[in-house]
Amino acid sequence: MTAAQDGAVIAAARRMSHGEQLARTARLYPGRVAFQFEEQHRTYAELDERVTRLARALAARGVGRGDRVAVFMQNRLELVEAYFAACRLGAITVPVNFRLVADEVAYILGDAEAAALLVDHDLAATAAAVRPRVPSLRTVIATGGAETTPGLDAEPYERLIAGASAEPLVIDVPESDAAFLMYTSGTTGRPKGAVLTHHNLVTNSVNCAMTQGIRDPDEVWLSGLPLFHIGGLNGILFHLLVGGRSIITRSGSFDAREVVDLIERERVTGCYFVPTQWKAICELPGLRQRDLALRRISWGASVAPPSVLQAMADSFPGVPTFNMFGQTEMSSVTCVLRGEDTIRKMGSVGTPIINVEARIVDAEMNDVPVGEIGEIVYRGPTVMREYWRNPEATAEAFTGGWFHSGDLCRMDDDGFITVVDRAKDMIVSGGENIYCAEVEAAIDAHPKVAEVAVVGVPHETWVETPRAVVVPVDPADPPTLEEIVEHFRTRLASYKKPTSLVVLDELPRTASGKVQKFRLRTAHTAVADA
């Protein structure tokens, strides 16, 4: 072996991607259950073999390092296999929100120039409508019988796996390579792709495991988040590090009683839900009498009302609580509020997690005094590499050498951070991010709408929900909420639709013509109907 070859072998031995981490964990714990979905189970050895087979099947269809592999599925074991197969190949996984409509999916697949798409039965009709609009798409693989969908022209998932070799696939994937391309809704109405590297994600996994004291393979994880979501993805990744078992829940069917039954039956040690879900769980009669094995509970994705935090503390006495705060571009956790501080620092998102440095700055990148409001900016090994093929947005996000979050915060004397507003004009509804510009663009196309502004209003169940404030083309014939929602139906996902409508003669504007949303929020953000 030459010196150059020897150096390459040593460099490869130092690397760690989640494709390789799966293989490593499978060698340590081959018979342990890695993932569970309803009655289906995959041991680490079974998962590792199926991932290898799928990776080889993709490679045989021309998918290689750097190619984009879109995964458009609801929560299921095949989705997990697809993620790890792309990682193993050195390809880039593009998770696609299953709630999106055809136009939204087509934009993401086209922007990513996806070479392959994996889809399940429930989403096959949407995928079939999208396929002719994405010229880069060479391969479609379908599971659950979706391959029979007219116009999809897909190959059956299980047949591909059965026909591929299980011979270990060893590909040297540098940590600096992109692993996931996660699309986040943009303030200009189009989503941007955050490029997350293998190093970003492995470091975040280590951060989360260390913070929550996750070390043992007997850990059992359950999350209420969908796996296209960065929070849902991260939960399974950091449990993979220790050889734990992850329970995948069915998408869109949250039932508090069924979830608690599952937590009790499967001896779940850690779980994550958004505040809306925790509220429903804590309201269950007899919760305190359940025989639970919980070692920690977590929440995030939206602001938790004080009543929910108090209910969690009362319902799970002695169980540490963690608020995991962050964003997709940070892979994702940036701050954590630990159990002992949950009540004492109620309303705070905590302090920066290990490996993340944070500052709160003014427009000139000067640190603001303690207690004053500024934008929180970050740096560290979990910061995304870039926005996909968007150098202007990337340069803006990294102004001054720090990543600009768009969150307006203040820090107290103890270093605890509180988010007071969102500079990027985002609504968080039931844990889902809704960007006002995107909703406004959809409503603006309605023939009865001359102008529109969207603001978030409080909601008893969803924490926040969109309210449309419109100026009609004809004051004598303004649009109704029902007309707006019907118009909206084929343009954006249902969870982004406005749930209330205000009609005005004109929108308040500055001298330069910008809409004064603070005035709309003051005058038109009473609590929405439940």
C-alpha positions as CSV (number, residue, x, y, z in Angstrom):
1,M,0.0,0.0,0.0
2,T,1.4,3.4,-1.0
3,A,1.6,6.3,1.5
4,A,-1.2,8.0,-0.3
5,Q,-3.4,4.9,-0.1
6,D,-2.5,4.4,3.6
7,G,-3.4,8.0,4.3
8,A,-6.8,7.6,2.6
9,V,-7.6,4.5,4.6
10,I,-6.7,6.2,7.9
11,A,-8.8,9.3,6.9
12,A,-11.8,7.0,6.1
13,A,-11.4,5.3,9.5
14,R,-11.8,8.6,11.2
15,R,-15.0,9.5,9.5
16,M,-18.5,9.1,10.8
17,S,-21.8,9.5,9.0
18,H,-25.1,8.1,10.1
19,G,-24.8,5.5,7.3
20,E,-21.7,4.2,8.9
21,Q,-23.0,4.8,12.5
22,L,-25.9,2.4,11.6
23,A,-23.4,-0.3,10.6
24,R,-21.3,0.2,13.7
25,T,-24.4,-0.1,16.0
26,A,-25.5,-3.2,14.1
27,R,-22.2,-4.8,14.8
28,L,-22.5,-4.0,18.5
29,Y,-26.2,-4.9,19.0
30,P,-27.4,-7.0,16.0
31,G,-30.3,-8.5,17.8
32,R,-31.7,-5.4,19.5
33,V,-34.8,-3.8,18.0
34,A,-33.8,-0.6,16.3
35,F,-37.2,0.6,15.1
36,Q,-40.7,-0.3,15.7
37,F,-43.8,0.8,13.8
38,E,-47.1,-0.7,15.0
39,E,-46.7,-4.5,14.7
40,Q,-43.5,-4.2,12.6
41,H,-40.0,-4.4,14.0
42,R,-36.5,-4.1,12.6
43,T,-33.5,-5.3,14.6
44,Y,-30.3,-3.4,13.9
45,A,-28.9,-6.3,11.9
46,E,-32.1,-6.5,9.8
47,L,-32.2,-2.7,9.3
48,D,-28.5,-2.6,8.3
49,E,-29.0,-5.3,5.7
50,R,-32.1,-3.8,4.2
51,V,-30.4,-0.4,4.0
52,T,-27.5,-1.9,2.2
53,R,-29.8,-3.6,-0.3
54,L,-31.7,-0.4,-0.9
55,A,-28.5,1.6,-1.3
56,R,-27.3,-1.0,-3.9
57,A,-30.6,-0.8,-5.7
58,L,-30.4,3.0,-5.9
59,A,-26.8,2.8,-7.1
60,A,-27.8,0.3,-9.8
61,R,-30.2,3.0,-11.0
62,G,-27.5,5.6,-11.3
63,V,-27.8,7.3,-7.9
64,G,-24.5,8.2,-6.4
65,R,-22.6,10.6,-4.2
66,G,-24.2,14.1,-4.2
67,D,-27.4,13.0,-6.0
68,R,-30.6,14.1,-4.4
69,V,-33.0,11.4,-3.1
70,A,-36.4,12.7,-2.2
71,V,-38.5,10.8,0.3
72,F,-42.2,11.6,0.2
73,M,-43.7,9.3,2.8
74,Q,-45.8,9.3,6.0
75,N,-44.1,7.9,9.1
76,R,-43.2,4.2,8.4
77,L,-40.1,1.9,8.5
78,E,-39.4,2.3,4.8
79,L,-38.9,6.0,5.3
80,V,-36.2,5.3,7.9
81,E,-34.5,2.8,5.5
82,A,-34.6,5.3,2.7
83,Y,-32.9,8.0,4.8
84,F,-30.1,5.7,5.9
85,A,-29.6,4.2,2.4
86,A,-29.0,7.6,0.9
87,C,-26.6,8.4,3.8
88,R,-24.7,5.2,3.0
89,L,-24.4,6.0,-0.7
90,G,-23.2,9.6,0.0
91,A,-26.4,10.9,-1.7
92,I,-28.4,13.7,-0.3
93,T,-31.8,13.0,1.3
94,V,-34.6,15.4,0.7
95,P,-37.4,14.8,3.1
96,V,-40.8,16.2,1.8
97,N,-43.6,17.2,4.1
98,F,-46.5,14.8,3.4
99,R,-49.0,17.5,3.9
100,L,-47.9,19.6,0.9
101,V,-50.0,19.8,-2.3
102,A,-48.7,19.0,-5.8
103,D,-47.4,22.5,-6.6
104,E,-45.4,22.7,-3.4
105,V,-43.9,19.2,-3.9
106,A,-43.1,20.0,-7.5
107,Y,-41.2,23.1,-6.5
108,I,-39.1,21.3,-3.9
109,L,-38.2,18.4,-6.2
110,G,-37.5,20.7,-9.1
111,D,-35.3,23.0,-7.0
112,A,-33.4,20.1,-5.6
113,E,-33.2,18.4,-9.0
114,A,-34.1,15.1,-7.4
115,A,-32.8,12.1,-9.2
116,A,-34.9,9.6,-7.3
117,L,-38.2,9.7,-5.4
118,L,-39.4,7.2,-2.8
119,V,-43.2,7.4,-2.1
120,D,-45.8,5.5,-0.2
121,H,-49.4,4.6,-1.2
122,D,-51.2,7.5,0.5
123,L,-49.1,10.0,-1.4
124,A,-48.8,8.2,-4.7
125,A,-51.5,10.3,-6.5
126,T,-49.7,13.5,-5.6
127,A,-46.4,12.1,-6.8
128,A,-48.0,11.0,-10.1
129,A,-49.2,14.5,-10.7
130,V,-45.7,15.9,-9.9
131,R,-43.5,13.5,-11.8
132,P,-44.0,15.0,-15.3
133,R,-43.0,18.4,-13.9
134,V,-39.5,17.2,-12.6
135,P,-37.3,16.4,-15.6
136,S,-34.4,15.3,-13.3
137,L,-36.4,12.5,-11.8
138,R,-35.1,9.3,-13.2
139,T,-36.3,6.8,-10.7
140,V,-39.4,6.4,-8.6
141,I,-39.7,3.7,-6.0
142,A,-43.0,3.0,-4.3
143,T,-44.1,1.0,-1.3
144,G,-47.4,-0.2,0.0
145,G,-48.8,-1.1,-3.4
146,A,-48.3,2.5,-4.7
147,E,-46.5,1.2,-7.7
148,T,-49.9,0.5,-9.3
149,T,-50.8,4.2,-9.3
150,P,-51.5,5.4,-12.9
151,G,-48.9,7.8,-14.2
152,L,-46.4,7.2,-11.4
153,D,-44.3,4.7,-13.4
154,A,-42.8,3.3,-10.2
155,E,-40.8,0.2,-9.2
156,P,-41.9,-1.8,-6.2
157,Y,-39.9,-1.2,-3.1
158,E,-39.8,-4.7,-1.7
159,R,-38.9,-6.3,-5.1
160,L,-35.9,-4.0,-5.4
161,I,-34.7,-4.9,-1.9
162,A,-35.1,-8.6,-2.5
163,G,-33.2,-8.4,-5.8
164,A,-30.2,-6.5,-4.5
165,S,-27.1,-7.9,-2.8
166,A,-26.6,-7.7,1.0
167,E,-22.8,-7.6,0.6
168,P,-21.6,-4.8,2.8
169,L,-21.3,-1.5,1.0
170,V,-18.4,0.5,2.1
171,I,-18.3,4.1,0.6
172,D,-16.0,6.7,2.1
173,V,-18.3,9.7,2.8
174,P,-16.5,12.8,4.1
175,E,-18.2,14.5,7.0
176,S,-18.2,17.7,5.1
177,D,-20.5,16.2,2.4
178,A,-24.2,17.2,2.4
179,A,-26.4,14.6,4.1
180,F,-29.8,16.2,4.2
181,L,-31.5,19.0,2.2
182,M,-34.2,20.2,4.5
183,Y,-36.6,22.7,3.0
184,T,-37.9,25.5,5.2
185,S,-40.6,27.9,4.2
186,G,-39.2,31.2,3.0
187,T,-40.3,34.7,3.9
188,T,-40.5,35.6,0.2
189,G,-43.0,32.9,-0.4
190,R,-40.7,30.1,-1.7
191,P,-39.0,27.6,0.6
192,K,-35.2,27.4,0.9
193,G,-33.2,24.3,1.2
194,A,-30.9,24.2,4.2
195,V,-27.9,22.0,3.5
196,L,-27.0,19.9,6.5
197,T,-23.7,17.9,6.5
198,H,-22.9,14.6,8.1
199,H,-20.8,16.5,10.6
200,N,-23.6,18.8,11.4
201,L,-26.0,16.0,12.2
202,V,-23.6,13.7,14.0
203,T,-22.5,16.6,16.2
204,N,-26.1,17.6,17.0
205,S,-26.8,13.9,17.9
206,V,-23.9,13.9,20.3
207,N,-25.0,17.3,21.7
208,C,-28.6,16.0,22.4
209,A,-27.5,12.7,23.8
210,M,-25.0,14.3,26.2
211,T,-27.5,17.0,27.3
212,Q,-30.2,14.5,28.2
213,G,-27.9,11.9,29.7
214,I,-28.7,9.2,27.0
215,R,-26.0,6.6,27.2
216,D,-27.5,3.1,27.4
217,P,-28.9,0.8,24.7
218,D,-32.0,0.1,26.9
219,E,-33.4,3.6,26.0
220,V,-36.8,3.6,24.3
221,W,-37.7,6.7,22.3
222,L,-41.1,7.9,21.2
223,S,-41.8,11.2,19.3
224,G,-44.9,12.9,18.3
225,L,-43.2,14.7,15.4
226,P,-43.3,13.5,11.8
227,L,-40.0,12.2,10.4
228,F,-39.8,14.8,7.6
229,H,-39.4,17.4,10.4
230,I,-35.9,18.1,11.7
231,G,-37.0,17.4,15.2
232,G,-38.5,14.0,14.3
233,L,-35.3,13.1,12.4
234,N,-33.0,14.1,15.2
235,G,-34.7,12.1,17.8
236,I,-34.1,8.8,16.0
237,L,-30.5,9.8,15.1
238,F,-29.3,10.4,18.7
239,H,-30.9,7.2,19.9
240,L,-29.2,5.3,17.1
241,L,-25.8,6.4,18.7
242,V,-26.4,4.3,21.8
243,G,-28.3,1.4,20.2
244,G,-31.7,2.4,21.6
245,R,-35.1,1.5,20.2
246,S,-37.2,4.1,18.5
247,I,-41.0,3.8,18.2
248,I,-42.4,5.4,15.1
249,T,-46.0,6.6,15.4
250,R,-48.5,6.8,12.6
251,S,-48.7,10.2,10.9
252,G,-51.6,12.6,11.6
253,S,-53.4,10.4,14.1
254,F,-52.4,11.7,17.5
255,D,-54.7,10.3,20.3
256,A,-53.5,11.1,23.8
257,R,-54.9,8.0,25.4
258,E,-53.4,5.7,22.8
259,V,-50.1,7.4,23.1
260,V,-50.0,7.0,26.9
261,D,-51.0,3.4,26.5
262,L,-48.1,2.9,24.2
263,I,-45.7,4.7,26.5
264,E,-46.8,2.4,29.4
265,R,-46.8,-0.8,27.4
266,E,-43.5,-0.4,25.6
267,R,-41.7,1.0,28.7
268,V,-40.7,4.2,26.9
269,T,-37.9,6.1,28.6
270,G,-38.0,9.3,26.7
271,C,-40.6,11.2,24.5
272,Y,-41.1,14.4,22.7
273,F,-44.3,16.2,21.9
274,V,-45.4,19.7,21.0
275,P,-47.2,21.7,23.6
276,T,-50.7,21.1,22.1
277,Q,-50.1,17.3,22.4
278,W,-48.7,17.6,26.0
279,K,-51.9,19.6,26.9
280,A,-54.0,16.7,25.7
281,I,-51.8,14.1,27.5
282,C,-51.9,16.0,30.8
283,E,-55.7,16.3,30.7
284,L,-56.1,12.5,30.7
285,P,-57.9,11.1,33.8
286,G,-55.8,8.8,35.9
287,L,-52.5,9.8,34.3
288,R,-50.7,9.9,37.7
289,Q,-51.7,6.3,38.4
290,R,-50.0,4.9,35.2
291,D,-47.0,2.7,35.5
292,L,-44.6,4.6,33.4
293,A,-40.8,4.1,32.9
294,L,-40.1,7.7,31.8
295,R,-36.6,9.0,32.5
296,R,-37.1,12.4,30.7
297,I,-39.8,14.2,28.7
298,S,-39.2,16.9,26.1
299,W,-41.2,19.6,24.3
300,G,-40.5,22.2,21.6
301,A,-41.5,23.4,18.1
302,S,-43.7,26.1,19.5
303,V,-44.2,28.2,22.6
304,A,-45.7,26.4,25.6
305,P,-48.3,28.3,27.6
306,P,-47.4,28.5,31.3
307,S,-50.5,26.4,32.1
308,V,-49.1,23.5,30.0
309,L,-45.7,23.7,31.6
310,Q,-47.3,23.6,35.1
311,A,-49.5,20.7,34.0
312,M,-46.4,18.7,32.8
313,A,-44.6,19.4,36.1
314,D,-47.7,18.3,38.1
315,S,-48.4,15.2,35.9
316,F,-44.9,13.8,35.8
317,P,-43.3,14.7,39.2
318,G,-39.7,13.7,39.4
319,V,-39.3,13.3,35.6
320,P,-36.8,15.8,34.2
321,T,-38.3,18.1,31.5
322,F,-36.3,19.5,28.5
323,N,-37.4,22.3,26.2
324,M,-35.3,21.7,23.0
325,F,-35.2,25.0,21.1
326,G,-33.7,25.5,17.7
327,Q,-34.2,25.6,14.0
328,T,-33.6,23.5,10.9
329,E,-30.5,25.5,9.8
330,M,-28.9,24.7,13.1
331,S,-29.4,20.9,12.7
332,S,-31.4,21.8,14.9
333,V,-31.0,22.3,18.7
334,T,-29.5,25.6,19.8
335,C,-30.7,26.1,23.4
336,V,-32.1,23.8,26.1
337,L,-34.2,24.6,29.2
338,R,-33.5,21.8,31.7
339,G,-36.0,20.3,34.1
340,E,-34.7,22.1,37.2
341,D,-35.2,25.5,35.5
342,T,-38.6,24.8,33.8
343,I,-40.8,26.5,36.4
344,R,-38.1,29.0,37.7
345,K,-37.4,30.3,34.2
346,M,-40.8,29.7,32.7
347,G,-41.1,31.3,29.2
348,S,-37.4,31.0,28.5
349,V,-35.8,28.7,25.9
350,G,-32.9,28.1,28.3
351,T,-29.2,28.4,27.6
352,P,-27.0,27.5,24.6
353,I,-26.4,23.7,24.2
354,I,-22.9,22.4,24.1
355,N,-21.1,23.1,20.8
356,V,-23.3,26.1,20.1
357,E,-22.2,29.7,20.7
358,A,-24.9,32.3,20.8
359,R,-25.0,36.1,21.0
360,I,-27.8,38.6,21.0
361,V,-26.9,41.5,18.7
362,D,-28.2,44.7,17.2
363,A,-28.3,45.5,13.4
364,E,-24.6,46.4,13.5
365,M,-23.6,43.1,15.2
366,N,-22.9,44.7,18.5
367,D,-23.9,42.8,21.6
368,V,-27.0,44.3,23.2
369,P,-27.1,44.9,27.0
370,V,-28.6,42.3,29.3
371,G,-32.4,42.5,29.2
372,E,-32.6,44.3,25.9
373,I,-34.0,42.9,22.7
374,G,-31.8,41.9,19.7
375,E,-31.4,39.1,17.2
376,I,-29.9,35.8,18.4
377,V,-27.0,34.7,16.1
378,Y,-25.1,31.4,16.3
379,R,-21.9,29.7,15.3
380,G,-20.5,26.2,15.9
381,P,-20.2,22.8,14.2
382,T,-24.0,22.4,13.8
383,V,-24.5,25.4,11.6
384,M,-25.8,24.4,8.1
385,R,-23.3,24.6,5.3
386,E,-25.5,26.9,3.1
387,Y,-28.8,27.4,1.5
388,W,-29.1,25.2,-1.5
389,R,-28.0,27.1,-4.7
390,N,-28.9,30.4,-3.1
391,P,-25.7,32.4,-2.5
392,E,-27.6,35.6,-1.8
393,A,-29.7,34.1,1.0
394,T,-26.6,32.3,2.3
395,A,-24.5,35.5,2.4
396,E,-27.3,37.4,4.2
397,A,-27.7,34.6,6.7
398,F,-24.0,34.6,7.6
399,T,-23.5,38.4,7.8
400,G,-20.7,39.2,10.1
401,G,-19.5,35.6,10.3
402,W,-22.4,34.3,12.5
403,F,-25.7,32.6,11.4
404,H,-28.6,34.9,11.8
405,S,-31.6,33.1,13.1
406,G,-34.3,35.8,12.6
407,D,-35.4,35.3,16.2
408,L,-35.6,38.4,18.4
409,C,-34.6,37.6,22.0
410,R,-33.4,39.0,25.3
411,M,-31.0,37.5,27.8
412,D,-31.4,37.8,31.6
413,D,-28.7,38.2,34.2
414,D,-28.3,34.4,34.5
415,G,-27.8,33.9,30.8
416,F,-31.2,32.5,30.1
417,I,-32.7,33.4,26.7
418,T,-36.3,34.4,26.0
419,V,-37.7,34.6,22.5
420,V,-39.9,37.8,22.2
421,D,-40.7,37.9,18.5
422,R,-39.8,36.5,15.1
423,A,-38.1,38.8,12.7
424,K,-39.0,36.5,9.9
425,D,-42.7,36.9,10.5
426,M,-43.5,33.3,11.2
427,I,-46.5,31.7,12.8
428,V,-46.0,28.4,14.8
429,S,-49.3,26.5,14.8
430,G,-49.4,23.2,16.6
431,G,-45.7,22.9,16.1
432,E,-45.8,23.6,12.4
433,N,-44.0,26.7,11.0
434,I,-46.2,28.9,8.8
435,Y,-44.6,31.8,7.0
436,C,-46.9,34.8,6.4
437,A,-45.4,35.7,3.1
438,E,-46.2,32.3,1.7
439,V,-49.8,32.4,2.8
440,E,-50.2,36.0,1.6
441,A,-48.9,35.0,-1.8
442,A,-51.6,32.3,-2.1
443,I,-54.5,34.5,-0.9
444,D,-53.3,37.4,-3.1
445,A,-54.2,35.3,-6.2
446,H,-57.9,35.3,-5.3
447,P,-59.8,37.5,-7.8
448,K,-61.7,39.3,-5.0
449,V,-58.6,40.2,-3.1
450,A,-56.8,43.5,-3.8
451,E,-54.4,43.4,-0.9
452,V,-53.7,41.0,2.0
453,A,-51.6,40.8,5.1
454,V,-51.5,37.7,7.4
455,V,-50.9,37.8,11.1
456,G,-50.8,35.1,13.8
457,V,-53.6,35.1,16.4
458,P,-53.7,33.1,19.7
459,H,-55.6,29.8,19.5
460,E,-56.6,27.7,22.5
461,T,-55.6,24.4,20.8
462,W,-52.9,25.3,18.3
463,V,-51.2,28.2,20.2
464,E,-51.3,30.3,17.1
465,T,-53.2,30.3,13.8
466,P,-53.2,32.5,10.7
467,R,-55.7,35.4,10.3
468,A,-56.1,37.0,6.9
469,V,-56.6,40.8,6.7
470,V,-57.8,41.7,3.2
471,V,-58.7,44.7,1.2
472,P,-61.4,43.6,-1.3
473,V,-61.4,44.5,-5.0
474,D,-65.0,45.4,-4.7
475,P,-66.0,46.7,-1.2
476,A,-69.6,45.7,-2.0
477,D,-68.6,42.1,-2.7
478,P,-65.7,41.1,-0.3
479,P,-64.5,37.5,-0.2
480,T,-65.7,35.2,2.5
481,L,-63.5,33.0,4.6
482,E,-65.0,30.0,2.9
483,E,-64.1,31.4,-0.5
484,I,-60.5,32.1,0.6
485,V,-60.1,28.6,2.1
486,E,-61.5,26.9,-1.1
487,H,-59.2,29.0,-3.2
488,F,-56.3,28.1,-0.9
489,R,-57.0,24.3,-1.0
490,T,-54.9,23.5,-4.1
491,R,-52.1,26.0,-3.5
492,L,-50.8,25.3,0.0
493,A,-51.1,22.6,2.6
494,S,-54.3,22.7,4.7
495,Y,-52.5,23.5,8.0
496,K,-51.4,26.9,6.5
497,K,-54.9,28.1,5.7
498,P,-56.3,31.1,7.5
499,T,-58.9,30.3,10.2
500,S,-60.4,33.8,10.4
501,L,-60.8,36.8,8.1
502,V,-60.9,40.6,8.6
503,V,-61.9,42.9,5.8
504,L,-60.6,46.5,5.8
505,D,-60.8,49.5,3.4
506,E,-57.0,49.8,3.4
507,L,-53.9,48.3,5.1
508,P,-51.9,50.6,7.4
509,R,-48.6,51.5,5.7
510,T,-45.4,53.4,6.4
511,A,-44.3,56.4,4.3
512,S,-42.3,54.0,2.2
513,G,-45.3,51.8,1.5
514,K,-44.5,48.9,3.8
515,V,-47.5,47.3,5.7
516,Q,-47.4,48.1,9.4
517,K,-48.0,44.7,10.8
518,F,-47.6,45.8,14.3
519,R,-50.7,47.9,13.9
520,L,-52.6,44.9,12.5
521,R,-51.4,42.8,15.4
522,T,-52.6,45.4,17.9
523,A,-56.0,45.9,16.3
524,H,-56.8,42.4,14.9
525,T,-55.3,39.7,17.0
526,A,-58.0,38.8,19.4
527,V,-58.1,35.1,20.3
528,A,-59.3,33.0,17.3
529,D,-62.3,30.7,17.5
530,A,-61.5,27.2,18.7
